[in-house]
Amino acid sequence: MPVLTRLIPTPVVVDIRPGALDDLAGVLADERISHSGRLAVAVSNGSGARLRERVAPSLPGATWYEVGGGTLDDAIRLAGDMKGGRYDAVVGLGGGKIIDCAKFAAARVGLPLVAVPTNLAHDGLCSPVATLDNDAGRGSYGVPNPIAVVIDLDVIRDAPARFVRSGIGDAISNISAIADWELANRVNGEKIDGLAAAMARQAGEAVLRHPGGIGDNDFLQVLAEALVLSGIAMSVSGDSRPSSGACHEINHAFDLLYPKRAASHGEQCGLGAAFAMYLRGAHEASAHMAEVLRRHGLPVLPAEIGFTTEEFVKVVEFAPETRPGRYTILEHLALTTEQIKDVYADYVKAIGS
């Protein structure tokens, strides 16, 4: 008998709406994630700590852990502190670094993770990956998907606008990442997971085509849903392929070559995606992507995040080395330094400065 269906690891709860944080305890009890209320709650000393006073009365059985940062050592320390607590689940309340630490720690002690992000900076809030700084730079560690994702749009609106802009760039870059996956399929026969590709593409297109802005609840709802879908798409495919192509290679190159000057993850991914779309000859799509990114206040030229043309050329040249084995438009074209300079000049003319 053929296998007619497959099981997809997804959160039991995805609650995205204004005021969702106030119902966190009820959601966890109703969905049988935590009947006893014994929770380990990881927070930062920033946004998460500020929300502790609001949330703590509804979670009387919780133990609160302040996490210093987003390093592997922080995550291991958190896991060690939680080990003897007999908790039902771990709650990560804060930005991406805190959620990634909580993801890693929860996996290490064998507990489910409830992600409660305080911003929408990237798609890691629901992905099966924890990105943590280590002695060698930065590493990606496989972890289970969160069992629940609770996103309070009121909290998101209170976060600095740059975090929302970063999430926009990360979501829109899916479109370029899927084009790279399709290229790898045509050239190298790399298998595409059609469901993962569809989820990631539609997530990116929903954000790209939405007429609203970062101050609109409707737009924030779509962006939050897109980031959740992107994370689930990665879980479906078993790797980051649906959301990571040349755009993310360029992002990683910025981070590695200029670690003290790099912009946000989403800013670099959005810029990388617009340029990668131009590289593959999709000039109208590149111009439209650049137009939308600009409308939301994101950069489309390296000068807008403090880099010279020469530095960007170096980034593009180095980018394939950041993901050995991944085939994108960068590996396909294998441009020389002079060719990168020439095509970048054409890109600037095409999108307008």
N, C-alpha and C positions, 0 to 999 in steps of 0.2 A: 504494500500500500504506500503510495507517495505521501510525503509530508506536505500537507495542504496549508498549514499555518506555522507560524513561528512565535515564540515568546519573546517579547521585547521588554527589556528592563527600563521601566519608567517610574517616576514618582507616583506614590499612591495619592498624593494630594498636590495640586497646583492651584494655589489661591492667590490671585492677582487682583487687587482692588483697593480703593481707599479704605483705610481703617482695618485692614486685614490683621495687623499686628495685635490689635486689641482682642481678637478672637483666637489667638495662637493656642492658648491652653485648651479651649473647647475643641478646636480642630484636632489636636493631638489625642485628646481623650475619645472623641467621637470616632476617629479612624483607628482606634486601638493601637496607636503608636506609643502612647504612654498613659495608661490608666492610673498608675500610682502617682504620677507627677514627679518621679525621681529622674531629673534631667541634669546633664552636665552642659552648662551654657558657656560657650567660649565667646569672649568679647574683646574688642580692642580697648585702648584707653582713649579712643576718639568717639566715633559715631555710635558704636555699640555700647560703650560705657554711659553715654548720655541717655540712651534709651533704657538702661537698666532700671532706673527709678520708675519709669512708666510700666515696665513689663513685670518687674519682680513681684508685686503684690498678687498677680494672677498665677505665679509659679512658685508657691510657697515651699515646695519640695525640691527646688532646683539648687544646685551648687554652681557658683559662678567662678569662672576661671578667666583671668585677664591674660591675654596673649601678647607678648612683647612685639612681635613682628611676623614676617612671612618667610621665615627660614626653616630649613629642615630640622635644625636643632630646636626651634620653637615648637614644631609639631611633635617631635619625639618627646620633648619635655611635657607637653600637654597630655600626650598619651600616658606617660608614666604617672602623672598626677591623678589621672582619672581611673587608673587601673583597678583600684580596690573599691570603687564607689557603688557598684551594683546598680547602675543606671539603666533606664529603659532605652534612652537615645541620647545623642549629642546634638545640641543646637549650636549652629554657627551664626552669630548675630553681629554683622558688621560688613566691612568691605571685602574685596576679593581675597586679600592676604589672609584675613581671619577665616573666611570660609574654606580656603584651601588648607590652612592648618587644621581646621576642624575635620575636614574630609579625611586627611591623612591619619589624624589621631583616631578618628572613629573606626577607620578600616583596621588600624593596628590593634585596637582592643576589641574588635568584632561587634561594634554597635552601629545601628542605623544613624544616618546623618539627616538632620532637618536644616535646610539652608534658608536663612532669613537675611537676605542681602539688604544693605542700606543704600546701595547705589546700583546703577546699571552699567558699569564700566566695561564689561566684557561678558562673553558667553560661558565663562567658567562656573557661573553660579549653579548650573545644572549638568555639568559635564562629568564624565568618568575619569577626570584627570585632576591632580593637585599639582600646581606649579609652585615650586619652593626654591628659594635661594640656598645654595650650598657652597662648599669650599671651592668647587670648580666653576662656579658661576650661577647657573640656574638649571634646575632639572624638572622633568615632568614625570609624575608617578601615577600609575594606574590605581584607581580606587573605585568602589561601587558608586553608582548614581545616588544622589540624595533620595531618601524615602519620601520627603515632602519638601516643597518649595513654597514659601510664604513671602509675597512681595506686597508691601503696603505702599501704594502710590503716593500717599501723603508724605511718607518718609522719603521716598524717592524725590519728590518735588523740593524737599528741604535740603537735599544734598547739593553741593556745588554743581553748576551747570556743566562743568568740564567732564564730569563723570558720565552724564547722559550723552554728551557729544562723543565720548570714547566708545560707548556702547553702540552708537549709530554707525561709526566707522567699522567696528568689528562685525556687526550684522550685515552691512552692505557688502563687505569683503567676501561673504559667502558666494556671491555671484561669480567673482573671479576665481575663487577656489574650485567651484564646480566645473568651470570652463577648463581649468588645469587638469582636473580629474578626467574629464572627457578627452582631453588631448592625450593623456597618458594611456587611456584605453585605445584610442585610434593608433597610436604609434607603437606602444609596447604591449598592448593586449591586457593592460591592468584591469582587473575586474571592478566594475562599478556596482555598488549596492544601490539599486534604483530607489528604494524607499528612503534611505538616508540622503541621497542626492535630492530627491523631491522635497523632503522636509527642510533641508538647509537652503535650497534655492528659493522656495516659497517664503521662508523666513526673511531672507535678504530682500526679495522683491517687495514684500509687504512694507518694509521700512523705506525702501527706495521710492516707492510710489505713493506713500501716504502724504497728503497735502498739509498735515498739521506740523506743529513745531514742538520744541522741548517744554513749553509751558502748558501744553494741552494734555489733559488726562487721557483722551482717546489715543493720542500718539504714544504716550508713555505706556499705555496698555498694549498696543501693538508691538512696541519695542521690547517690552518685558517678555511677551509671548514669543517673539522671534528669538530672543536669547535663550529661552528655555528650550525651544524647538531645536536650536542649533546644538545645544548640549545633548539632547536626546538623539539627534542624528549621529553624533559622534559615538554614542553608546551603541546604536544600531549597527554602525559600520565596523565598530571595534577599534577605531583609531580616529585621528583628528582630520582625516582626509576631506570630509564634507565641508569643513570650515577653515582649512589651512592649505594654501598653495603658495604661489609666488608672493602674494600679498604678505603672508606671514614670514616667508623667508626674508623679505625686505625689512620687516619689523625686527626680526631677530638680528639681522645685520646691523641695524641702527643700535640696538641694545649692546651688542658685543663690541662694535668698533668705537662707539661713543657713549659708554655707560653713564657718564655724568651729565650728558647733554640730551639724552634721548627724551622724546616726548611721550605721551601716553600710548599705551598699546593700540587703542582704537584709532588714534590720530595717524599713527604710522601705518596701520593696516589699511585704513581707508585710502591714504595717499598711494600706498603700494598697489592697491587694487585698481585704482584709476589708471595708474601708469601701466600695470600689467595688461589691462584691457586694451590700451593703446598698442602695446607691443604685439598683441595677437591680431591686430588689424581691425578690431572692433571699435573704430574711431567714434562713431556716433554714440555707442554705449559708454565709451570712456568719457566723452564730453558731457553726457547726461549724468553720469555718476559724479563727475567733478562739479557739475552745477548743483546737484542735491547736497553734496558734502559742503559746498560753500554756503548754501542757504542755511544750513544748520551750524555754520561757524567753524567747520573743520578745514584743515589745510589740504591743499591739492598740489602745492609746490614746496620743495624742501626749504626754501627761503622763509616760508611762513612758520617754520618751527626752528629756525636759526641755523640752517645748514646751507653751505655753498653748493653750487652745481658740481664742483669737483668732488666734494665730499659725498654727494648723492651718487655720483658715478661710481665712486669706490664702494658704496653700500650695495648697489645693484650688482657690481662685479663680484663682490664677496658673498652675496646672498645665497647662492646654491650650496656653499660649503656649510651652511647652518643646518641643513636637513639632508644629509647624505642618503641617497636612495630614492628621494622623492623627485618625481619628474613633473616639471612645470614648464611654462613658456620660457623661463630663464634658461633651464637646461636644454630645452629644445632649440633655441636660437643660438645659444653659446656665443653671445656677442663679445667682440673685443672692446677694449676701453674706448677707442675712437668711435666704434659703432654705437656704443651706449650714449656717448656725447651727442652724436648726430640725431639719434632717435629721440633723445630727451629734448633737444632743441625743437624738433618737430612737434613733440607733445605739448610743449609750452605754447607754441603758435596755435595749435589746434584747440586748446582749452581756454586760451586767452590769459594774460597775466593781470 
